[in-house]
Amino acid sequence: MKIPPESPSFSDEEMEAAAEALKWQAASARAAGAKHCARLVDQLGSQTADNQSDDDAPSPV
């Protein structure tokens, strides 16, 4: 019985193509993360502004 190699063998061209694809995927993931973070910051800013305007309103007596 032949034991399969631990990792498949790829040609240099295949490895370069995979490395390039991973670079693009990583950049895309970073951009998506930054966009999500900015959205959360905007939401937090909106909530803070809403809370401050609520604090300025007279309390019902």
C-alpha contacts under 8 A as a table, 3 or more apart, distances in Angstrom:
res1	aa1	res2	aa2	distance
5	P	8	P	6.52
10	F	13	E	8.00
10	F	14	E	5.90
10	F	15	M	6.23
11	S	14	E	5.15
11	S	15	M	6.29
12	D	15	M	5.11
12	D	16	E	6.14
13	E	16	E	5.13
13	E	17	A	6.12
14	E	17	A	5.09
14	E	18	A	6.10
15	M	18	A	5.07
15	M	19	A	6.06
16	E	19	A	5.06
16	E	20	E	6.14
17	A	20	E	5.14
17	A	21	A	6.15
18	A	21	A	5.04
18	A	22	L	6.13
19	A	22	L	5.10
19	A	23	K	6.29
20	E	23	K	5.11
20	E	24	W	6.48
21	A	24	W	5.19
21	A	25	Q	6.18
22	L	25	Q	4.94
22	L	26	A	5.99
23	K	26	A	5.18
23	K	27	A	6.18
24	W	27	A	5.10
24	W	28	S	6.08
25	Q	28	S	5.05
25	Q	29	A	6.11
26	A	29	A	5.06
26	A	30	R	6.17
27	A	30	R	5.12
27	A	31	A	6.18
28	S	31	A	5.10
28	S	32	A	6.15
29	A	32	A	5.08
29	A	33	G	6.10
30	R	33	G	5.04
30	R	34	A	6.13
31	A	34	A	5.10
31	A	35	K	6.14
32	A	35	K	5.09
32	A	36	H	6.14
33	G	36	H	5.09
33	G	37	C	6.09
34	A	37	C	5.02
34	A	38	A	6.13
35	K	38	A	5.14
35	K	39	R	6.21
36	H	39	R	5.05
36	H	40	L	6.28
37	C	40	L	5.12
37	C	41	V	6.23
38	A	41	V	5.05
38	A	42	D	6.18
39	R	42	D	5.09
39	R	43	Q	6.23
40	L	43	Q	5.03
40	L	44	L	6.10
41	V	44	L	5.06
41	V	45	G	6.09
42	D	45	G	5.04
42	D	46	S	6.17
43	Q	46	S	5.06
43	Q	47	Q	6.19
44	L	47	Q	5.09
44	L	48	T	6.10
45	G	48	T	5.07
45	G	49	A	6.14
46	S	49	A	5.11
46	S	50	D	6.12
47	Q	50	D	5.01
47	Q	51	N	6.09
48	T	51	N	5.08
48	T	52	Q	6.17
49	A	52	Q	5.10
49	A	53	S	6.23
50	D	53	S	5.19
50	D	54	D	6.20
51	N	54	D	4.99
51	N	55	D	6.22
52	Q	55	D	5.01
52	Q	56	D	6.43
53	S	56	D	5.13
53	S	57	A	6.57
54	D	57	A	5.31
55	D	58	P	7.77
